Amino acid sequence: MKLSARNVLSGTVTDVTKGQTTAHVKIALPGGSVITASITNEAVDELGDQAAAVIKASDVIVGKA
């Protein structure tokens, strides 16, 4: 699959917390960083132990305290 997003980070799913319609998924990356994403419960049901976080820069806001 070819994507316009250039930031694809592969890792291991370490935690899933389901809500009524969406779930929070934690993906541990090599090196120790963890990414948390909010996805639908249906998508979680199709997720395996290995996953990739695809980040499109125009949709990410990063701030410093």
N, CA, C and O atoms as CSV, one atom per row, in Angstrom:
chain,resi,resn,atom,element,x,y,z
A,1,MET,N,N,0.846,-1.156,0.000
A,1,MET,CA,C,0.000,0.000,0.000
A,1,MET,C,C,0.901,1.231,0.000
A,1,MET,O,O,1.858,1.295,0.771
A,2,LYS,N,N,0.608,2.199,-0.848
A,2,LYS,CA,C,1.360,3.443,-0.895
A,2,LYS,C,C,0.520,4.548,-0.266
A,2,LYS,O,O,-0.652,4.719,-0.601
A,3,LEU,N,N,1.136,5.300,0.654
A,3,LEU,CA,C,0.444,6.359,1.363
A,3,LEU,C,C,1.138,7.692,1.135
A,3,LEU,O,O,2.334,7.733,0.845
A,4,SER,N,N,0.392,8.778,1.266
A,4,SER,CA,C,1.006,10.099,1.165
A,4,SER,C,C,1.738,10.458,2.462
A,4,SER,O,O,2.674,11.257,2.442
A,5,ALA,N,N,1.322,9.880,3.574
A,5,ALA,CA,C,1.987,10.121,4.851
A,5,ALA,C,C,3.364,9.466,4.823
A,5,ALA,O,O,3.499,8.325,4.380
A,6,ARG,N,N,4.364,10.165,5.284
A,6,ARG,CA,C,5.730,9.651,5.250
A,6,ARG,C,C,6.200,9.100,6.580
A,6,ARG,O,O,7.259,8.475,6.646
A,7,ASN,N,N,5.441,9.317,7.635
A,7,ASN,CA,C,5.854,8.863,8.957
A,7,ASN,C,C,5.092,7.603,9.331
A,7,ASN,O,O,3.959,7.676,9.808
A,8,VAL,N,N,5.708,6.454,9.116
A,8,VAL,CA,C,5.104,5.170,9.450
A,8,VAL,C,C,6.002,4.521,10.495
A,8,VAL,O,O,7.151,4.181,10.214
A,9,LEU,N,N,5.467,4.353,11.706
A,9,LEU,CA,C,6.242,3.826,12.817
A,9,LEU,C,C,5.664,2.484,13.246
A,9,LEU,O,O,4.539,2.415,13.741
A,10,SER,N,N,6.427,1.433,13.057
A,10,SER,CA,C,5.961,0.085,13.392
A,10,SER,C,C,6.322,-0.269,14.818
A,10,SER,O,O,7.392,0.093,15.309
A,11,GLY,N,N,5.413,-0.986,15.486
A,11,GLY,CA,C,5.665,-1.381,16.864
A,11,GLY,C,C,4.734,-2.483,17.316
A,11,GLY,O,O,4.085,-3.148,16.509
A,12,THR,N,N,4.684,-2.660,18.623
A,12,THR,CA,C,3.896,-3.717,19.241
A,12,THR,C,C,2.771,-3.105,20.069
A,12,THR,O,O,2.999,-2.190,20.861
A,13,VAL,N,N,1.563,-3.615,19.881
A,13,VAL,CA,C,0.414,-3.154,20.670
A,13,VAL,C,C,0.597,-3.662,22.095
A,13,VAL,O,O,0.702,-4.867,22.324
A,14,THR,N,N,0.635,-2.731,23.056
A,14,THR,CA,C,0.866,-3.103,24.450
A,14,THR,C,C,-0.361,-2.934,25.332
A,14,THR,O,O,-0.445,-3.545,26.397
A,15,ASP,N,N,-1.319,-2.108,24.902
A,15,ASP,CA,C,-2.498,-1.876,25.735
A,15,ASP,C,C,-3.646,-1.377,24.874
A,15,ASP,O,O,-3.448,-0.583,23.954
A,16,VAL,N,N,-4.843,-1.848,25.181
A,16,VAL,CA,C,-6.061,-1.386,24.515
A,16,VAL,C,C,-7.107,-1.109,25.590
A,16,VAL,O,O,-7.419,-1.977,26.405
A,17,THR,N,N,-7.649,0.119,25.583
A,17,THR,CA,C,-8.713,0.483,26.510
A,17,THR,C,C,-9.933,0.873,25.686
A,17,THR,O,O,-9.955,1.925,25.047
A,18,LYS,N,N,-10.948,0.013,25.708
A,18,LYS,CA,C,-12.145,0.259,24.907
A,18,LYS,C,C,-13.137,1.138,25.654
A,18,LYS,O,O,-13.342,0.992,26.859
A,19,GLY,N,N,-13.749,2.059,24.906
A,19,GLY,CA,C,-14.846,2.862,25.408
A,19,GLY,C,C,-16.123,2.413,24.717
A,19,GLY,O,O,-16.188,1.301,24.193
A,20,GLN,N,N,-17.149,3.279,24.712
A,20,GLN,CA,C,-18.415,2.902,24.078
A,20,GLN,C,C,-18.277,2.784,22.565
A,20,GLN,O,O,-18.822,1.857,21.967
A,21,THR,N,N,-17.552,3.714,21.938
A,21,THR,CA,C,-17.423,3.681,20.475
A,21,THR,C,C,-15.979,3.675,19.994
A,21,THR,O,O,-15.692,3.191,18.899
A,22,THR,N,N,-15.066,4.209,20.805
A,22,THR,CA,C,-13.660,4.262,20.405
A,22,THR,C,C,-12.777,3.628,21.471
A,22,THR,O,O,-13.193,3.424,22.612
A,23,ALA,N,N,-11.565,3.326,21.075
A,23,ALA,CA,C,-10.603,2.712,21.975
A,23,ALA,C,C,-9.294,3.480,21.920
A,23,ALA,O,O,-8.959,4.080,20.899
A,24,HIS,N,N,-8.549,3.459,23.034
A,24,HIS,CA,C,-7.200,4.009,23.056
A,24,HIS,C,C,-6.236,2.839,22.932
A,24,HIS,O,O,-6.298,1.881,23.701
A,25,VAL,N,N,-5.355,2.932,21.963
A,25,VAL,CA,C,-4.392,1.873,21.679
A,25,VAL,C,C,-2.987,2.410,21.907
A,25,VAL,O,O,-2.627,3.463,21.380
A,26,LYS,N,N,-2.194,1.688,22.692
A,26,LYS,CA,C,-0.793,2.065,22.915
A,26,LYS,C,C,0.084,1.153,22.082
A,26,LYS,O,O,-0.053,-0.070,22.117
A,27,ILE,N,N,0.996,1.770,21.327
A,27,ILE,CA,C,1.937,1.036,20.481
A,27,ILE,C,C,3.347,1.368,20.960
A,27,ILE,O,O,3.769,2.524,20.922
A,28,ALA,N,N,4.072,0.345,21.410
A,28,ALA,CA,C,5.449,0.518,21.852
A,28,ALA,C,C,6.359,0.423,20.634
A,28,ALA,O,O,6.282,-0.527,19.854
A,29,LEU,N,N,7.221,1.424,20.486
A,29,LEU,CA,C,8.148,1.472,19.361
A,29,LEU,C,C,9.517,0.955,19.790
A,29,LEU,O,O,9.854,1.004,20.974
A,30,PRO,N,N,10.308,0.462,18.842
A,30,PRO,CA,C,11.686,0.095,19.186
A,30,PRO,C,C,12.385,1.331,19.765
A,30,PRO,O,O,12.240,2.430,19.230
A,31,GLY,N,N,13.128,1.161,20.833
A,31,GLY,CA,C,13.785,2.293,21.465
A,31,GLY,C,C,13.049,2.796,22.688
A,31,GLY,O,O,13.577,3.632,23.422
A,32,GLY,N,N,11.822,2.298,22.931
A,32,GLY,CA,C,11.129,2.622,24.160
A,32,GLY,C,C,10.025,3.655,24.090
A,32,GLY,O,O,9.272,3.794,25.054
A,33,SER,N,N,9.892,4.385,23.001
A,33,SER,CA,C,8.804,5.363,22.893
A,33,SER,C,C,7.466,4.652,22.739
A,33,SER,O,O,7.396,3.534,22.227
A,34,VAL,N,N,6.401,5.319,23.192
A,34,VAL,CA,C,5.051,4.767,23.082
A,34,VAL,C,C,4.158,5.801,22.418
A,34,VAL,O,O,4.183,6.979,22.774
A,35,ILE,N,N,3.370,5.353,21.452
A,35,ILE,CA,C,2.391,6.202,20.784
A,35,ILE,C,C,1.011,5.732,21.210
A,35,ILE,O,O,0.742,4.531,21.231
A,36,THR,N,N,0.128,6.675,21.552
A,36,THR,CA,C,-1.249,6.352,21.883
A,36,THR,C,C,-2.150,6.934,20.814
A,36,THR,O,O,-2.025,8.103,20.450
A,37,ALA,N,N,-3.059,6.113,20.312
A,37,ALA,CA,C,-3.980,6.545,19.266
A,37,ALA,C,C,-5.407,6.208,19.667
A,37,ALA,O,O,-5.646,5.252,20.404
A,38,SER,N,N,-6.342,6.991,19.181
A,38,SER,CA,C,-7.756,6.743,19.389
A,38,SER,C,C,-8.333,6.219,18.075
A,38,SER,O,O,-8.300,6.910,17.056
A,39,ILE,N,N,-8.862,4.995,18.105
A,39,ILE,CA,C,-9.444,4.384,16.902
A,39,ILE,C,C,-10.781,3.746,17.275
A,39,ILE,O,O,-11.104,3.622,18.457
A,40,THR,N,N,-11.546,3.348,16.282
A,40,THR,CA,C,-12.854,2.747,16.556
A,40,THR,C,C,-12.701,1.358,17.168
A,40,THR,O,O,-11.686,0.690,16.970
A,41,ASN,N,N,-13.707,0.937,17.905
A,41,ASN,CA,C,-13.704,-0.416,18.470
A,41,ASN,C,C,-13.664,-1.471,17.378
A,41,ASN,O,O,-13.045,-2.521,17.553
A,42,GLU,N,N,-14.316,-1.205,16.255
A,42,GLU,CA,C,-14.296,-2.154,15.142
A,42,GLU,C,C,-12.880,-2.334,14.610
A,42,GLU,O,O,-12.479,-3.447,14.271
A,43,ALA,N,N,-12.121,-1.240,14.535
A,43,ALA,CA,C,-10.739,-1.323,14.059
A,43,ALA,C,C,-9.874,-2.103,15.046
A,43,ALA,O,O,-8.981,-2.844,14.635
A,44,VAL,N,N,-10.133,-1.942,16.347
A,44,VAL,CA,C,-9.382,-2.691,17.357
A,44,VAL,C,C,-9.601,-4.184,17.183
A,44,VAL,O,O,-8.667,-4.974,17.321
A,45,ASP,N,N,-10.833,-4.572,16.880
A,45,ASP,CA,C,-11.155,-5.993,16.719
A,45,ASP,C,C,-10.373,-6.618,15.574
A,45,ASP,O,O,-10.175,-7.833,15.564
A,46,GLU,N,N,-9.924,-5.823,14.611
A,46,GLU,CA,C,-9.164,-6.328,13.464
A,46,GLU,C,C,-7.656,-6.151,13.645
A,46,GLU,O,O,-6.870,-6.603,12.813
A,47,LEU,N,N,-7.258,-5.493,14.734
A,47,LEU,CA,C,-5.850,-5.213,15.000
A,47,LEU,C,C,-5.181,-6.454,15.558
A,47,LEU,O,O,-5.799,-7.227,16.288
A,48,GLY,N,N,-3.934,-6.639,15.217
A,48,GLY,CA,C,-3.177,-7.758,15.782
A,48,GLY,C,C,-2.210,-7.271,16.837
A,48,GLY,O,O,-2.368,-6.177,17.379
A,49,ASP,N,N,-1.203,-8.089,17.129
A,49,ASP,CA,C,-0.190,-7.716,18.112
A,49,ASP,C,C,0.801,-6.700,17.561
A,49,ASP,O,O,1.373,-5.910,18.313
A,50,GLN,N,N,1.001,-6.723,16.254
A,50,GLN,CA,C,1.911,-5.786,15.595
A,50,GLN,C,C,1.076,-4.761,14.834
A,50,GLN,O,O,0.090,-5.109,14.184
A,51,ALA,N,N,1.484,-3.485,14.921
A,51,ALA,CA,C,0.722,-2.428,14.254
A,51,ALA,C,C,1.673,-1.329,13.816
A,51,ALA,O,O,2.814,-1.256,14.271
A,52,ALA,N,N,1.194,-0.491,12.941
A,52,ALA,CA,C,1.963,0.666,12.495
A,52,ALA,C,C,1.147,1.922,12.751
A,52,ALA,O,O,-0.047,1.972,12.454
A,53,ALA,N,N,1.798,2.931,13.301
A,53,ALA,CA,C,1.179,4.242,13.476
A,53,ALA,C,C,1.563,5.067,12.256
A,53,ALA,O,O,2.746,5.294,12.000
A,54,VAL,N,N,0.574,5.511,11.514
A,54,VAL,CA,C,0.808,6.326,10.321
A,54,VAL,C,C,0.442,7.757,10.687
A,54,VAL,O,O,-0.708,8.048,11.017
A,55,ILE,N,N,1.427,8.650,10.625
A,55,ILE,CA,C,1.240,10.025,11.072
A,55,ILE,C,C,1.403,10.964,9.894
A,55,ILE,O,O,2.452,10.990,9.249
A,56,LYS,N,N,0.366,11.733,9.616
A,56,LYS,CA,C,0.432,12.758,8.573
A,56,LYS,C,C,0.701,14.075,9.277
A,56,LYS,O,O,-0.064,14.483,10.150
A,57,ALA,N,N,1.771,14.736,8.907
A,57,ALA,CA,C,2.245,15.919,9.622
A,57,ALA,C,C,1.197,17.010,9.738
A,57,ALA,O,O,1.183,17.741,10.729
A,58,SER,N,N,0.337,17.137,8.773
A,58,SER,CA,C,-0.675,18.200,8.835
A,58,SER,C,C,-1.716,17.959,9.913
A,58,SER,O,O,-2.483,18.867,10.234
A,59,ASP,N,N,-1.763,16.756,10.484
A,59,ASP,CA,C,-2.735,16.417,11.508
A,59,ASP,C,C,-2.125,16.269,12.898
A,59,ASP,O,O,-2.807,15.823,13.821
A,60,VAL,N,N,-0.878,16.626,13.065
A,60,VAL,CA,C,-0.214,16.471,14.355
A,60,VAL,C,C,0.164,17.847,14.889
A,60,VAL,O,O,0.771,18.651,14.182
A,61,ILE,N,N,-0.200,18.114,16.147
A,61,ILE,CA,C,0.200,19.350,16.803
A,61,ILE,C,C,1.066,18.975,17.989
A,61,ILE,O,O,0.658,18.181,18.837
A,62,VAL,N,N,2.254,19.542,18.050
A,62,VAL,CA,C,3.183,19.253,19.126
A,62,VAL,C,C,3.487,20.544,19.862
A,62,VAL,O,O,3.772,21.564,19.234
A,63,GLY,N,N,3.431,20.512,21.178
A,63,GLY,CA,C,3.717,21.712,21.964
A,63,GLY,C,C,4.675,21.412,23.084
A,63,GLY,O,O,4.884,20.258,23.461
A,64,LYS,N,N,5.245,22.452,23.601
A,64,LYS,CA,C,6.163,22.323,24.728
A,64,LYS,C,C,5.653,23.202,25.863
A,64,LYS,O,O,5.290,24.359,25.650
A,65,ALA,N,N,5.628,22.643,27.071
A,65,ALA,CA,C,5.126,23.388,28.229
A,65,ALA,C,C,6.028,24.551,28.564
A,65,ALA,O,O,5.758,25.289,29.512
